[in-house]
Amino acid sequence: MAAVVEKIGAVKLKPRRLPPYQSLVRSIIYQQLSGKAAGTIFDRFKGLFDGHEFPPAELLMRTEIDVLRAAGLSRAKAAYVKEVAAKSLLGEIPTLEECDSLPDEEILERLTTIKGVGRWTVQMLLIFNLGKPDVLPVHDLGVRRGFQVAYRKRKLPDPLHLEKIGKRWSPHRTTASLLLWRMADFGKEDE
């Protein structure tokens, strides 16, 4: 990893520190989309709720799926964000302060019980919203691609192999993830 840092420089993470409800909704909208496409849909989604920078859970719950689809969400994603809103109203999504005191695995276990919220979605919350220092999303294509580029491998690493190697980077696996994402971008420039 020292060679990666030498090539691309240091990386710094500034966590968003949004309420977890908001972060989960945002991550669901961003799932499996390019950043640009997801950003456009996310802006359209927020634009549906005049007078609100982000829709309160009660308002999102009352919004029809077809209205959400008109903003660009798939039927499944529209249902998932409504499910997150419902769980938020039931108090099943921990607050930002609660997340700060919970172990990462407990946050993963609690939030992945919500339909549409998988391990990757929670890992994005842990990294980009909470700023947790030791998260390595081994199933993330960008992280895997960055490893492939950094270590000059012919094939993408298997997630289990990457997890094993990643243990060496603990307790700084979030920094390793950020570096690998940047390396994936370098790999695109070399193509």
C-alpha positions in Angstrom: 0.0 0.0 0.0 3.0 2.3 0.5 3.5 2.3 -3.3 -0.2 3.2 -3.8 0.1 6.2 -1.4 3.3 7.2 -3.2 1.5 7.1 -6.5 -1.7 8.9 -5.6 -0.9 10.7 -2.4 -2.8 10.7 0.9 -6.5 10.4 1.1 -8.7 12.1 3.5 -12.3 11.3 4.5 -14.7 13.9 5.6 -17.8 12.0 6.9 -21.2 13.5 6.0 -22.6 12.9 9.5 -26.2 12.8 8.2 -29.0 11.1 10.2 -28.7 7.3 9.3 -32.2 7.4 7.8 -31.1 10.0 5.2 -27.8 8.2 4.5 -29.6 4.9 3.9 -32.1 6.4 1.5 -29.2 8.1 -0.4 -27.2 4.9 -0.6 -30.2 2.9 -1.9 -30.7 5.5 -4.6 -27.0 5.3 -5.5 -26.9 1.4 -5.6 -25.6 0.0 -8.8 -25.5 3.3 -10.7 -22.7 5.6 -11.9 -22.1 8.5 -9.6 -23.4 11.0 -12.2 -26.6 9.1 -13.0 -27.3 8.5 -9.3 -26.7 12.1 -8.4 -29.2 13.2 -11.1 -31.9 10.8 -9.7 -31.1 11.8 -6.1 -31.5 15.5 -7.0 -34.8 14.8 -8.7 -35.9 12.7 -5.7 -35.2 15.6 -3.3 -37.0 18.0 -5.7 -40.2 16.1 -5.1 -40.5 17.4 -1.6 -40.9 21.2 -1.8 -39.8 23.0 1.3 -37.6 20.1 2.5 -33.9 19.7 1.9 -34.6 16.0 2.6 -38.0 14.4 3.0 -38.9 13.5 6.6 -39.8 9.9 7.0 -43.5 10.6 7.4 -43.7 12.5 4.1 -41.7 9.8 2.3 -44.1 7.2 3.6 -47.1 9.1 2.2 -45.5 9.5 -1.2 -46.8 7.1 -3.9 -44.4 4.7 -5.5 -45.3 6.1 -9.0 -44.3 9.6 -7.9 -40.9 8.2 -6.8 -40.5 6.3 -10.0 -41.1 9.6 -11.9 -37.9 10.9 -10.3 -36.0 7.9 -11.8 -36.1 5.3 -9.0 -36.9 1.7 -10.0 -40.0 0.2 -8.5 -37.8 -1.9 -6.2 -35.8 1.2 -5.0 -38.9 3.2 -4.5 -40.2 0.4 -2.2 -36.9 0.1 -0.4 -36.7 3.8 0.5 -40.3 3.7 1.7 -39.3 0.6 3.9 -36.4 2.6 5.3 -38.8 5.5 6.1 -41.2 3.0 7.8 -38.4 1.5 9.9 -37.2 5.0 10.9 -40.7 5.9 12.1 -40.7 2.7 14.2 -37.4 3.7 15.8 -35.6 0.7 14.3 -32.8 2.8 12.7 -30.3 3.9 15.2 -29.6 7.6 15.6 -26.2 9.1 14.6 -25.3 9.2 18.3 -26.3 5.6 18.8 -24.3 4.6 15.7 -21.2 6.3 17.2 -21.4 4.0 20.2 -22.3 0.8 18.5 -19.8 -1.7 17.1 -19.7 -1.8 13.3 -21.0 -5.5 13.2 -24.0 -4.6 15.3 -24.9 -1.7 13.0 -24.5 -4.2 10.1 -26.7 -6.8 11.7 -29.4 -4.3 12.7 -29.7 -2.5 9.4 -29.4 -5.4 7.0 -32.7 -6.7 8.4 -34.4 -3.9 6.4 -35.4 -5.0 2.9 -33.2 -3.3 0.3 -30.4 -2.6 2.8 -27.5 -5.0 2.2 -24.0 -5.2 3.5 -22.6 -2.8 0.9 -25.3 -0.2 1.7 -24.4 -0.3 5.4 -20.7 -0.3 4.7 -21.2 2.9 2.7 -23.0 4.4 5.7 -20.1 3.3 8.0 -17.5 4.8 5.8 -18.9 7.9 4.2 -21.5 8.9 6.8 -20.1 7.8 10.1 -16.4 7.9 9.3 -15.7 4.5 10.8 -11.9 3.7 10.4 -11.9 0.0 9.8 -14.3 -0.9 6.9 -13.3 -2.8 3.8 -16.2 -3.5 1.4 -14.6 -6.6 -0.3 -17.6 -7.1 -2.6 -17.4 -3.5 -4.0 -16.3 -3.6 -7.7 -14.2 -0.4 -7.3 -12.3 -1.7 -4.3 -11.6 -5.0 -6.1 -10.6 -3.2 -9.3 -8.3 -0.9 -7.3 -6.6 -3.9 -5.8 -6.2 -5.5 -9.2 -4.5 -2.3 -10.5 -2.4 -1.7 -7.5 -1.1 -5.2 -7.3 -0.9 -5.7 -11.1 -3.2 -8.8 -11.1 -4.7 -10.2 -14.2 -8.1 -10.9 -12.6 -10.2 -9.2 -10.0 -9.5 -10.6 -6.5 -12.1 -12.9 -5.0 -13.8 -11.2 -2.1 -12.7 -13.8 0.4 -9.1 -13.4 -0.8 -9.3 -9.7 -0.5 -10.8 -10.0 3.0 -7.9 -12.2 4.1 -5.3 -9.7 2.7 -7.3 -6.8 4.1 -6.7 -8.1 7.7 -3.2 -6.7 7.4 -4.5 -3.2 6.9 -6.7 -3.3 10.1 -7.4 -1.0 11.9 -7.1 1.3 8.8 -9.1 -0.6 6.3 -11.3 2.4 5.5 -8.1 4.3 4.3 -7.2 1.2 2.3 -10.6 1.3 0.7 -10.3 4.9 -0.2 -6.9 4.3 -1.7 -8.1 1.3 -3.7 -11.1 3.3 -5.1 -8.6 6.0 -6.3 -6.4 3.3 -7.8 -9.4 2.0 -9.7 -9.7 5.5 -11.2 -6.0 5.4 -12.2 -6.6 2.1 -13.9 -9.3 3.6 -16.1 -6.9 6.4 -17.1 -4.4 3.8 -18.2 -6.9 1.9 -20.4 
